[in-house]
């Protein structure tokens, strides 16, 4: 594939993520887990037998700061606070806003789900209303990490919404629909993912506070 082909593919993913958020007639979200700090909802995935999950949380932190904390880059803050992420590497920069990433995740459910690795095409975008990463797995010649099962991410991403008239506040939306492959019972996956997302939002919030990023 050429860089232009990758750009086209990534742009379609970004458009699809916006559909997940804005087409209420098509996507009937059901709440899977909710606290005062975050809400996690799901619908059936259109791509495989699992679910598409949406996590939402608000932070009294500037949008660009939250985006910096969630963007999966090896030199970024995410490796410090995201306990489910063992390794992030950029396999290839295709353009200033387009790259191929590999991420290695930790085992889950007390070791019942072994570590996974994912190779994703990622495009970053910024508009007047949000910043986002938009990703989907691709076939890649790079071999899987030792001791890991190669998973597959269907269209997914992080969208940091700006709040009008309040530059120190934002809403983070995480969209994921991972096919983790392997011989994992569906009910175990369905139980593991909302819990993993809850941990993600909790750890992010704690890290932002500890690093003095929260604006009172």
Secondary structure, DSSP 8 states (H G I E B T S, - for coil): --HHHHHHHHHHHHHHHHHHHH-TTT---EEEEE-SS-EEEEEE-SSSSSEEEEEEEEESS-HHHHHHHHS--TTSTHHHH-TTEEEEEEEEEEETTEEEEEEEE--BTTTTB--EEEEEEEEEEE-SSEEEEEEEE---SS---TT-EE-EE-SEEEEEEEETTEEEEEEEEEEE-EE--SS--HHHHHHHHHHHHHHHHHHHHHHHHHTT----
